[in-house]
């Protein structure tokens, strides 16, 4: 299938469009992307379907079959409502519409939009970023924005589109496409890249800021991923927002200290660490007195610079024992360095390994969500049942927890 930009070009200025956008599993790469680090990713075979029909006015009427609500946005009254006025999912709708209308003035068309999904919400599989990507693709497609000179001057690859949509969500600028109010999270473009650049039956390794493809690893038919949804919602709003942003703001503080000390203007923690032979030692000295910053730095350096490259090699060589050991170390880094794990996700990871999974890890933003387990395809369903039963027995308060078998799927695709 052609890439997402070719699909946008093929569908310019249609009156009815539909897109499927997958969720993603982050096998490794816990809070590394916005720091310029790397991740090992897979798109999955579940996701959002967004169907839109153009209207003669400039009003967006967006209905979610998932939450059963409708948000209306008058594109000619963009400042009429404050951020957050439409609730959690409605805020994402307004964020995408506002940013595209600001970057491409007058281009957006009104539309009646319906969103359906097979992706569990607040489960760590990035349903919120899938909403951002799906709405953006739909609105860009419907208005023919992919042919706009302001778009083509900055976005010529799916990776660049993923990076741009990451800034739509976090509110930052992308080249000449100026930032606008985001959703309040200080994340990067890992999720958006996985959704736009995922490869069927393969894992993809990317580094970020800017987005660069590093490796594609075949995911053979003998392996499967089982995802257990803990039942603890991985929210990024309210009190959870501050906890989530603490992880990313720690990177900002480390980089601030580094630039002040060194006189350099490195834009990412990865660039600072790579700037010279003594850089990592100095970064450790600058964070030594702050326990959280010290742990955050150690987690990033281990995850991005050592564990992910080694894990990719282990998978290519089918050394599943070594892969499992590296993933266990990544999980430990999340618990001790990021401090974004809850008892339920810790228990799920331990249980998966005890039940014989080749590897297992929590993933996503943390503070709830899901855990993946790598297992043989033969017996994957049975493994999922045993895993879920053990978890429910230990945590009966989470009777809504689920487990499902999946494989790496393809990237976002146009349906109509």
KOLRO-780799 format. One record per residue (C-alpha): x, y, z; residue in three letters. Coordinates in pm, 1 decimal. Example, Ala and Ser with C-alpha at 12.3 -4.5 7.8 and 13.67 -1.06 7.14 Angstrom:
u v w rovo
1230.0 -450.0 780.0 Ala
1367.0 -106.0 714.0 Ser
end
This chain:
u v w rovo
0.0 0.0 0.0 Unk
124.6 352.1 -76.7 Unk
222.2 574.1 214.1 Unk
-17.9 809.8 384.9 Unk
90.9 1119.8 188.4 Unk
27.5 942.4 -141.8 Unk
-317.0 845.2 -15.6 Unk
-388.5 1206.1 79.6 Unk
-278.8 1322.4 -264.4 Unk
-500.6 1065.5 -432.8 Unk
-807.3 1182.8 -245.4 Unk
-773.7 1558.6 -273.4 Unk
-1096.4 1760.0 -232.1 Unk
-1343.6 1474.7 -203.3 Unk
-1679.9 1537.0 -32.3 Unk
-1678.4 1213.2 165.7 Unk
-1371.9 1051.1 319.8 Unk
-1297.0 777.0 570.5 Unk
-975.7 679.5 747.9 Unk
-864.6 399.2 975.5 Unk
-593.7 486.5 1228.3 Unk
-440.6 208.0 1439.7 Unk
-339.3 218.8 1799.5 Unk
18.0 135.4 1885.8 Unk
225.5 -76.9 2117.4 Unk
550.0 69.7 2242.3 Unk
762.5 -236.7 2305.4 Unk
1048.1 -18.7 2426.8 Unk
1098.6 355.2 2444.4 Unk
937.9 470.7 2766.2 Unk
920.0 852.0 2757.4 Unk
1216.9 878.0 2521.9 Unk
1075.7 1046.9 2210.3 Unk
1043.7 1407.5 2327.4 Unk
1398.2 1380.3 2467.1 Unk
1534.0 1296.4 2120.2 Unk
1570.7 928.1 2202.7 Unk
1454.6 614.3 2026.8 Unk
1163.8 370.3 2047.9 Unk
1075.1 21.2 1924.8 Unk
716.1 30.6 1802.1 Unk
431.1 -156.5 1639.8 Unk
103.3 -35.6 1500.4 Unk
-174.3 -276.9 1596.7 Unk
-478.8 -419.0 1423.0 Unk
-728.0 -224.1 1636.3 Unk
-799.4 145.4 1596.6 Unk
-1036.1 431.4 1518.0 Unk
-1246.1 466.3 1203.9 Unk
-1335.2 825.6 1112.9 Unk
-1596.7 896.2 845.3 Unk
-1665.3 1252.5 728.3 Unk
-1908.4 1413.9 487.2 Unk
-1855.5 1775.7 384.1 Unk
-2108.0 2042.6 479.3 Unk
-2181.2 2367.9 293.5 Unk
-2091.8 2575.9 602.9 Unk
-1783.6 2591.3 824.6 Unk
-1921.4 2387.0 1112.6 Unk
-1775.2 2058.9 1235.4 Unk
-2021.2 1822.4 1398.3 Unk
-1817.8 1536.4 1544.8 Unk
-2000.7 1239.6 1696.4 Unk
-1822.1 969.5 1892.5 Unk
-1987.7 630.2 1902.0 Unk
-1730.5 537.4 2165.5 Unk
-1838.7 786.8 2433.2 Unk
-2180.2 866.3 2289.9 Unk
-2131.5 1241.4 2259.4 Unk
-2125.1 1508.8 1991.0 Unk
-1898.6 1814.0 1976.1 Unk
-1979.7 2107.7 1750.2 Unk
-1706.6 2346.7 1638.3 Unk
-1780.6 2660.9 1438.0 Unk
-1457.2 2723.4 1250.4 Unk
-1547.3 3090.8 1210.8 Unk
-1576.6 3129.1 1590.1 Unk
-1249.0 2964.1 1684.3 Unk
-1194.8 3163.4 2005.6 Unk
-1551.1 3133.9 2132.0 Unk
-1484.0 2854.5 2383.6 Unk
-1189.9 2810.3 2623.3 Unk
-969.1 2503.6 2627.1 Unk
-1131.6 2215.0 2811.9 Unk
-1486.0 2346.1 2766.5 Unk
-1585.7 2043.7 2558.1 Unk
-1452.7 1782.8 2800.7 Unk
-1168.2 1537.9 2746.3 Unk
-1228.4 1395.5 2398.6 Unk
-1393.6 1715.3 2277.5 Unk
-1080.9 1905.4 2372.8 Unk
-883.2 1689.7 2130.3 Unk
-1134.1 1765.5 1855.0 Unk
-1107.1 2138.3 1912.0 Unk
-726.9 2124.8 1939.5 Unk
-693.2 1960.9 1596.2 Unk
-945.4 2194.2 1431.9 Unk
-790.5 2506.5 1585.9 Unk
-435.0 2414.9 1487.4 Unk
-516.1 2322.4 1127.7 Unk
-726.8 2635.4 1086.4 Unk
-443.9 2847.9 1227.7 Unk
-175.8 2688.4 1006.5 Unk
-389.8 2678.0 691.4 Unk
-628.1 2974.0 724.8 Unk
-963.0 2939.2 553.2 Unk
-887.7 2594.9 409.9 Unk
-1087.5 2372.4 645.5 Unk
-1436.0 2267.4 539.3 Unk
-1729.1 2201.5 765.7 Unk
-1820.6 1835.4 800.8 Unk
-2036.0 1581.7 976.1 Unk
-1792.4 1333.6 1130.3 Unk
-1852.0 1000.9 1301.4 Unk
-1587.7 819.5 1505.1 Unk
-1606.6 450.1 1590.0 Unk
-1336.5 237.5 1746.4 Unk
-1212.0 -108.3 1832.1 Unk
-936.2 42.3 2047.5 Unk
-973.4 34.4 2427.4 Unk
-971.5 385.0 2574.3 Unk
-718.6 501.4 2837.4 Unk
-544.7 163.9 2810.2 Unk
-199.5 286.4 2708.0 Unk
-252.1 203.5 2339.1 Unk
-272.8 573.9 2257.1 Unk
-638.8 612.5 2172.3 Unk
-607.2 989.0 2226.0 Unk
-320.9 1030.7 1977.3 Unk
-507.5 804.8 1733.3 Unk
-795.4 1051.5 1760.7 Unk
-560.3 1340.8 1681.6 Unk
-413.8 1157.4 1381.3 Unk
-751.6 1039.5 1253.6 Unk
-919.4 1378.5 1277.0 Unk
-621.4 1552.9 1120.2 Unk
-601.5 1310.5 827.1 Unk
-975.0 1340.2 770.5 Unk
-979.3 1720.8 777.1 Unk
-662.2 1751.1 567.9 Unk
-805.9 1508.0 314.2 Unk
-1146.1 1672.7 296.5 Unk
-994.3 2017.5 238.5 Unk
-710.7 1915.7 7.0 Unk
-456.4 2070.4 246.2 Unk
-187.6 1820.1 142.1 Unk
-152.6 2022.0 -179.7 Unk
-120.4 2353.8 4.5 Unk
218.8 2518.6 -37.0 Unk
248.5 2578.6 337.3 Unk
200.2 2204.4 391.9 Unk
434.5 2079.4 120.5 Unk
708.6 2322.4 227.2 Unk
733.8 2148.1 564.9 Unk
589.4 1797.5 521.0 Unk
717.5 1566.3 248.4 Unk
739.2 1230.1 431.1 Unk
508.8 1032.7 662.2 Unk
769.8 1078.1 935.1 Unk
747.2 1455.9 905.5 Unk
369.1 1434.3 914.2 Unk
394.8 1229.2 1233.7 Unk
624.6 1486.8 1388.5 Unk
389.5 1768.3 1287.9 Unk
87.9 1592.4 1439.9 Unk
288.6 1543.4 1758.5 Unk
320.6 1922.7 1778.1 Unk
-51.5 1960.3 1712.8 Unk
-105.3 1761.4 2031.5 Unk
163.5 1929.4 2244.4 Unk
116.4 2281.3 2108.2 Unk
470.3 2337.9 1978.3 Unk
565.3 2478.1 1638.7 Unk
683.3 2265.9 1347.6 Unk
904.8 2464.2 1113.4 Unk
700.6 2754.2 977.4 Unk
376.2 2593.3 1098.6 Unk
334.0 2787.3 1420.1 Unk
224.8 2622.0 1741.4 Unk
-117.4 2673.0 1888.5 Unk
-290.9 2564.6 2206.4 Unk
-235.1 2189.4 2250.9 Unk
-411.1 1946.7 2481.8 Unk
-190.7 2017.9 2784.9 Unk
46.2 1721.3 2764.8 Unk
419.0 1761.6 2702.6 Unk
469.5 1453.4 2489.2 Unk
644.0 1384.2 2160.6 Unk
561.8 1219.2 1829.2 Unk
627.9 851.3 1900.9 Unk
260.8 753.9 1887.4 Unk
186.4 951.8 1572.8 Unk
490.5 808.9 1397.2 Unk
393.7 451.8 1481.7 Unk
43.6 510.2 1346.8 Unk
164.3 665.4 1020.9 Unk
475.3 452.4 962.5 Unk
392.8 113.5 1111.8 Unk
459.0 -191.0 892.1 Unk
246.2 -503.1 872.9 Unk
411.9 -798.8 1050.8 Unk
712.2 -592.6 1158.4 Unk
844.7 -376.1 1438.2 Unk
992.5 -36.6 1356.2 Unk
1268.7 142.0 1544.4 Unk
1274.2 521.2 1525.4 Unk
1467.8 801.9 1685.5 Unk
1309.7 1142.1 1731.2 Unk
1355.5 1519.6 1712.5 Unk
1374.4 1486.7 1414.6 Unk
1205.4 1156.0 1334.8 Unk
1449.7 909.5 1176.5 Unk
1388.8 547.4 1080.3 Unk
1663.1 322.7 1218.0 Unk
1552.7 -37.7 1181.2 Unk
1270.3 -264.3 1066.9 Unk
1251.4 -603.7 1236.7 Unk
1039.9 -882.8 1090.6 Unk
784.9 -1022.3 1334.2 Unk
747.8 -1385.2 1234.2 Unk
423.1 -1583.9 1239.9 Unk
555.8 -1794.8 1525.5 Unk
522.7 -1502.6 1769.4 Unk
225.9 -1307.9 1901.4 Unk
166.5 -1018.1 2136.2 Unk
-87.0 -1052.9 2414.5 Unk
-204.4 -722.8 2563.2 Unk
-358.0 -715.2 2909.6 Unk
-555.4 -400.5 2992.6 Unk
-521.1 -350.3 3367.1 Unk
-846.1 -167.0 3424.8 Unk
-656.1 128.6 3571.4 Unk
-718.3 409.3 3325.9 Unk
-402.9 574.2 3193.3 Unk
-554.0 921.8 3198.6 Unk
-373.5 1243.2 3102.1 Unk
-624.4 1484.9 3254.3 Unk
-687.0 1631.1 3599.3 Unk
-450.8 1510.4 3870.1 Unk
-303.3 1251.7 3632.1 Unk
-187.9 1529.6 3398.5 Unk
54.4 1668.6 3657.0 Unk
203.0 1323.6 3722.3 Unk
240.7 1256.3 3349.3 Unk
397.9 1595.4 3282.5 Unk
640.5 1558.6 3573.7 Unk
817.4 1286.9 3375.0 Unk
865.6 1512.1 3071.9 Unk
934.1 1830.1 3267.1 Unk
1222.6 1650.7 3436.6 Unk
1387.9 1623.5 3095.3 Unk
1331.8 1996.3 3040.8 Unk
1499.9 2072.8 3373.1 Unk
1799.9 1848.3 3303.5 Unk
1846.0 2012.6 2963.9 Unk
1811.4 2360.3 3117.1 Unk
2087.6 2281.1 3366.4 Unk
2306.0 2139.4 3091.2 Unk
2270.2 2439.3 2859.6 Unk
2331.2 2684.8 3143.1 Unk
2641.8 2496.0 3253.5 Unk
2787.0 2421.0 2910.1 Unk
2687.5 2735.1 2721.7 Unk
2549.7 2511.3 2446.9 Unk
2200.7 2528.3 2295.2 Unk
2123.0 2158.5 2251.3 Unk
1752.8 2107.5 2180.1 Unk
1722.3 1757.3 2324.2 Unk
1868.3 1547.8 2600.9 Unk
1993.8 1298.6 2343.1 Unk
2185.8 1575.0 2164.2 Unk
2336.4 1692.2 2492.5 Unk
2447.5 1339.9 2585.3 Unk
2607.4 1292.8 2242.7 Unk
2782.0 1630.7 2236.0 Unk
3117.4 1512.0 2364.8 Unk
3305.7 1232.9 2545.1 Unk
3254.1 1392.3 2887.1 Unk
2892.1 1497.0 2834.7 Unk
2723.5 1204.9 3009.4 Unk
2954.0 1234.8 3309.3 Unk
2872.4 1605.2 3338.2 Unk
2498.9 1541.2 3304.8 Unk
2521.4 1295.4 3592.0 Unk
2706.4 1552.5 3801.3 Unk
2441.4 1816.1 3727.6 Unk
2162.6 1587.3 3847.8 Unk
2341.5 1414.2 4134.9 Unk
2175.8 1618.1 4410.9 Unk
1818.4 1560.0 4286.9 Unk
1700.4 1201.8 4332.2 Unk
1424.9 1217.7 4072.7 Unk
1631.6 1393.3 3806.5 Unk
1914.6 1148.2 3867.1 Unk
1683.4 851.9 3815.1 Unk
1515.9 1011.0 3513.8 Unk
1852.0 1065.6 3344.0 Unk
1966.1 711.3 3418.5 Unk
1642.3 568.1 3279.2 Unk
1668.0 768.3 2957.2 Unk
2031.8 682.9 2891.6 Unk
1976.3 313.3 2956.2 Unk
1651.0 286.5 2759.1 Unk
1744.5 488.1 2453.1 Unk
2117.4 439.9 2418.2 Unk
2169.3 81.7 2533.6 Unk
1857.1 -129.7 2578.4 Unk
1674.0 -52.6 2254.4 Unk
1969.5 -106.0 2016.3 Unk
2060.5 -427.7 2199.0 Unk
1699.0 -548.4 2201.9 Unk
1668.2 -490.0 1828.3 Unk
1975.2 -701.7 1764.8 Unk
1848.2 -973.6 1997.9 Unk
1517.9 -991.0 1810.0 Unk
1688.5 -999.4 1471.5 Unk
1901.0 -1288.9 1595.6 Unk
1595.8 -1452.4 1758.6 Unk
1770.1 -1454.0 2094.6 Unk
1446.5 -1432.6 2289.8 Unk
1609.8 -1501.3 2623.9 Unk
1834.7 -1197.1 2585.1 Unk
1543.4 -990.7 2456.5 Unk
1343.6 -1082.1 2765.3 Unk
1629.8 -985.6 2996.1 Unk
1663.5 -644.1 2828.6 Unk
1289.7 -580.7 2850.0 Unk
1292.8 -672.4 3219.9 Unk
1559.6 -406.5 3270.9 Unk
1345.2 -153.1 3084.9 Unk
1051.6 -232.7 3311.4 Unk
1273.8 -180.5 3614.4 Unk
1375.1 158.9 3476.4 Unk
1011.3 260.8 3449.9 Unk
944.7 158.0 3807.1 Unk
1254.5 313.0 3962.4 Unk
1347.9 597.2 3726.4 Unk
1022.2 719.1 3575.1 Unk
815.7 611.8 3875.9 Unk
513.1 590.8 3649.4 Unk
402.0 237.3 3729.2 Unk
111.3 132.6 3949.2 Unk
85.7 -194.0 4145.9 Unk
-145.4 -343.8 3884.6 Unk
88.3 -297.9 3587.5 Unk
383.4 -419.8 3794.5 Unk
188.0 -730.9 3890.4 Unk
83.8 -797.8 3531.1 Unk
443.5 -777.2 3409.0 Unk
572.1 -1011.9 3678.4 Unk
287.9 -1256.1 3623.8 Unk
344.8 -1272.4 3246.8 Unk
707.0 -1368.5 3299.3 Unk
616.0 -1626.2 3563.2 Unk
364.7 -1780.0 3320.8 Unk
638.0 -1823.0 3058.9 Unk
622.6 -1515.1 2834.8 Unk
945.1 -1452.3 2640.4 Unk
923.3 -1087.3 2747.1 Unk
671.0 -851.5 2903.4 Unk
651.4 -482.6 2983.7 Unk
411.8 -205.5 3072.3 Unk
390.2 55.2 2799.2 Unk
250.2 395.8 2716.2 Unk
233.3 702.1 2938.1 Unk
215.3 497.3 3255.6 Unk
9.8 551.6 3572.3 Unk
-217.8 270.0 3460.6 Unk
-286.9 123.9 3119.8 Unk
-164.8 -202.6 2975.4 Unk
113.8 -458.3 2962.8 Unk
227.9 -652.9 2656.5 Unk
363.8 -1006.5 2660.0 Unk
556.9 -1176.4 2379.0 Unk
453.7 -1542.3 2350.1 Unk
444.8 -1823.7 2093.3 Unk
150.1 -1792.7 1857.6 Unk
51.8 -2149.4 1935.6 Unk
-104.5 -2117.3 2278.4 Unk
-134.0 -1736.9 2277.9 Unk
-507.7 -1738.9 2345.0 Unk
-466.2 -1988.4 2627.0 Unk
-181.0 -1781.5 2772.8 Unk
-403.9 -1474.3 2769.6 Unk
-678.9 -1658.1 2957.6 Unk
-438.6 -1782.4 3226.6 Unk
-276.4 -1441.1 3258.0 Unk
-610.4 -1266.1 3293.8 Unk
-741.7 -1520.6 3542.5 Unk
-435.9 -1479.4 3763.7 Unk
-467.1 -1101.0 3751.8 Unk
-838.6 -1097.2 3832.0 Unk
-780.9 -1334.0 4122.4 Unk
-521.0 -1097.4 4268.3 Unk
-717.1 -781.1 4179.8 Unk
-1089.7 -859.2 4189.4 Unk
-1165.2 -486.8 4194.3 Unk
-1060.2 -480.0 3827.3 Unk
-1316.3 -726.0 3695.8 Unk
-1327.4 -528.1 3369.6 Unk
-964.9 -610.8 3286.2 Unk
-919.1 -776.6 2947.7 Unk
-656.6 -964.4 2751.0 Unk
-637.2 -996.5 2374.1 Unk
-398.3 -1134.1 2112.8 Unk
-264.2 -901.6 1845.6 Unk
12.9 -865.3 1590.4 Unk
190.3 -570.0 1434.0 Unk
-46.3 -412.4 1182.6 Unk
-9.0 -160.5 905.5 Unk
-13.1 217.5 909.3 Unk
-313.3 449.8 889.5 Unk
-503.0 404.8 564.1 Unk
-774.0 572.4 362.4 Unk
-1093.3 368.4 341.2 Unk
-1291.6 594.8 105.3 Unk
end
